[in-house]
Amino acid sequence: MPGIALRPFTSDDVPAAAALLAARHQADRARLPLLSPKLEEAGPWAEILDGAARVASYAFAATRAGRLVAFLLADQQNFAPGTLMAQWTPPHSLSTGYQDHAIDAGEDPTEVLRLLYAEVAALAVRDGYFVHRVEIVAGDAALQEGWLNLGFGRYLSAATRDTGPVMIGDVPGVAVSTAGAEDIEVVMSLAHTLDLHHAASPMFWPIIREARPAARAFNLDALQGAGAPFFIANRDGKTAGMQTFLRPGFTPFVVPHDHDVYLFEGVVDPASRSAGVGTELLEHSMRWAREQGYQTCTLHFASANPSGAPFWLRHGFVPVTHTMERHVDERIAWANR
Ligand SMILES: CC(C)(COP(=O)(O)OP(=O)(O)OC[C@H]1O[C@@H](n2cnc3c(N)ncnc32)[C@H](O)[C@@H]1OP(=O)(O)O)[C@@H](O)C(=O)NCCC(=O)NCCS
């Protein structure tokens, strides 16, 4: 069998690359039927890729006997410290979305990625990009193995549930209301509680002080807009937690957006945890979502979150994407020369 050859990815590769993405999506959808049926066709992927390939910082193709069998694009991420995205994205990092890579089903992802990623990573590290992230659709064990083999670990997961009921009956002493712009300080205080939780072990997500005004502006904008509600729970008359919603928010586009609502921040005050507040909030919000005609709800959680991850998974959320991360040892920039 002829070996794999590597070369830069060009716009001429878009149709074949889109076909690889469509074939992968068909397999993904066989595992996760809630994924978008439209993306089983190459057409929408070609449109997305056309734009992505034009702006990609690094783009390589793998061929076998002249045929495209895999490709990998990556984007430099350089968010200014005062932006909302700076809270979640390390400065000078590299990002590959699930639309930015695909491998022919007949190839071994571990073997192909070892070659393809070597090309991208060589240039990225040369340019000073040491944190590398890649998004994969959940449940593709062979693809995940290919990234694990390169030193990537799971960092963030997106998960989706239908908007069906969560439980029967109310939790005594807990009342849920819809927040308005006048509640911005309550929202920001609970958002900070969530940030403190994410900053703790084993997530260790830094709280970027410079991004706080942007987060405030973002939440205020959402509270003033007509998009989706922010729900606040009170327990025995005291603020106890919140679940905030956005449309379309950050729902990965493999999940159809038309009937989906995004759960942005979900948190319960430490003093009120494990008393049914989070469950009551979810019951309330899913009832609202059903009444609005939304069929699914999507959220992200830190994969390592010992509190949020099991809570959402036990309440019917099914992982749809995972973001994997590798942090290259920066000493390589000066050592061994
Ligand atoms: C995750 C979190 C939002 C859950 O909220 P919570 O109020 O603690 O959750 P609940 O009390 O409703 O549910 C926790 C458990 O208590 C049980 N429970 C206790 N009293 C209950 C009651 N009266 N009615 C229903 N369930 C009750 C639930 O069944 C649940 O059990 P389970 O986890 O085995 O299913 C909350 O723990 C939290 O803020 N964690 C830190 C921040 C975080 O991780 N947020 C998510 C970010 S993605």
PDBQT file of the ligand as one rigid body, heavy atoms in Angstrom, charges set to zero:
ROOT
HETATM    1  C1  LIG A 401     -23.941  21.344  40.087  1.00  0.00    +0.000 C 
HETATM    2  C2  LIG A 401     -24.885  22.165  40.933  1.00  0.00    +0.000 C 
HETATM    3  C3  LIG A 401     -25.416  23.322  40.103  1.00  0.00    +0.000 C 
HETATM    4  C4  LIG A 401     -26.050  21.269  41.340  1.00  0.00    +0.000 C 
HETATM    5  O1  LIG A 401     -26.939  22.019  42.131  1.00  0.00    +0.000 OA
HETATM    6  P1  LIG A 401     -27.465  21.448  43.546  1.00  0.00    +0.000 P 
HETATM    7  O2  LIG A 401     -28.482  22.355  44.050  1.00  0.00    +0.000 OA
HETATM    8  O3  LIG A 401     -26.318  21.150  44.440  1.00  0.00    +0.000 OA
HETATM    9  O4  LIG A 401     -28.123  20.093  43.048  1.00  0.00    +0.000 OA
HETATM   10  P2  LIG A 401     -29.347  19.304  43.731  1.00  0.00    +0.000 P 
HETATM   11  O5  LIG A 401     -29.317  19.484  45.197  1.00  0.00    +0.000 OA
HETATM   12  O6  LIG A 401     -30.595  19.647  43.023  1.00  0.00    +0.000 OA
HETATM   13  O7  LIG A 401     -28.959  17.864  43.301  1.00  0.00    +0.000 OA
HETATM   14  C5  LIG A 401     -27.858  17.236  43.910  1.00  0.00    +0.000 C 
HETATM   15  C6  LIG A 401     -28.358  15.952  44.505  1.00  0.00    +0.000 C 
HETATM   16  O8  LIG A 401     -29.190  16.222  45.626  1.00  0.00    +0.000 OA
HETATM   17  C7  LIG A 401     -30.407  15.476  45.507  1.00  0.00    +0.000 C 
HETATM   18  N1  LIG A 401     -31.460  16.185  46.218  1.00  0.00    +0.000 N 
HETATM   19  C8  LIG A 401     -31.323  16.590  47.477  1.00  0.00    +0.000 A 
HETATM   20  N2  LIG A 401     -32.468  17.127  47.887  1.00  0.00    +0.000 NA
HETATM   21  C9  LIG A 401     -33.334  17.087  46.882  1.00  0.00    +0.000 A 
HETATM   22  C10 LIG A 401     -34.678  17.482  46.725  1.00  0.00    +0.000 A 
HETATM   23  N3  LIG A 401     -35.376  18.014  47.729  1.00  0.00    +0.000 N 
HETATM   24  N4  LIG A 401     -35.253  17.312  45.526  1.00  0.00    +0.000 NA
HETATM   25  C11 LIG A 401     -34.580  16.791  44.525  1.00  0.00    +0.000 A 
HETATM   26  N5  LIG A 401     -33.303  16.374  44.631  1.00  0.00    +0.000 NA
HETATM   27  C12 LIG A 401     -32.689  16.502  45.800  1.00  0.00    +0.000 A 
HETATM   28  C13 LIG A 401     -30.592  15.347  44.031  1.00  0.00    +0.000 C 
HETATM   29  O9  LIG A 401     -31.369  14.191  43.736  1.00  0.00    +0.000 OA
HETATM   30  C14 LIG A 401     -29.191  15.181  43.533  1.00  0.00    +0.000 C 
HETATM   31  O10 LIG A 401     -28.805  13.854  43.617  1.00  0.00    +0.000 OA
HETATM   32  P3  LIG A 401     -27.954  13.222  42.437  1.00  0.00    +0.000 P 
HETATM   33  O11 LIG A 401     -26.823  14.188  42.180  1.00  0.00    +0.000 OA
HETATM   34  O12 LIG A 401     -27.556  11.930  42.985  1.00  0.00    +0.000 OA
HETATM   35  O13 LIG A 401     -28.887  13.160  41.278  1.00  0.00    +0.000 OA
HETATM   36  C15 LIG A 401     -24.235  22.689  42.216  1.00  0.00    +0.000 C 
HETATM   37  O14 LIG A 401     -23.779  21.617  42.987  1.00  0.00    +0.000 OA
HETATM   38  C16 LIG A 401     -23.091  23.653  41.974  1.00  0.00    +0.000 C 
HETATM   39  O15 LIG A 401     -23.294  24.858  41.939  1.00  0.00    +0.000 OA
HETATM   40  N6  LIG A 401     -21.846  23.136  41.804  1.00  0.00    +0.000 N 
HETATM   41  C17 LIG A 401     -20.677  23.970  41.605  1.00  0.00    +0.000 C 
HETATM   42  C18 LIG A 401     -20.756  24.746  40.322  1.00  0.00    +0.000 C 
HETATM   43  C19 LIG A 401     -20.900  23.864  39.117  1.00  0.00    +0.000 C 
HETATM   44  O16 LIG A 401     -20.247  22.847  38.986  1.00  0.00    +0.000 OA
HETATM   45  N7  LIG A 401     -21.799  24.282  38.225  1.00  0.00    +0.000 N 
HETATM   46  C20 LIG A 401     -21.994  23.612  36.978  1.00  0.00    +0.000 C 
HETATM   47  C21 LIG A 401     -21.058  24.242  36.000  1.00  0.00    +0.000 C 
HETATM   48  S1  LIG A 401     -21.087  23.416  34.447  1.00  0.00    +0.000 SA
ENDROOT
TORSDOF 0
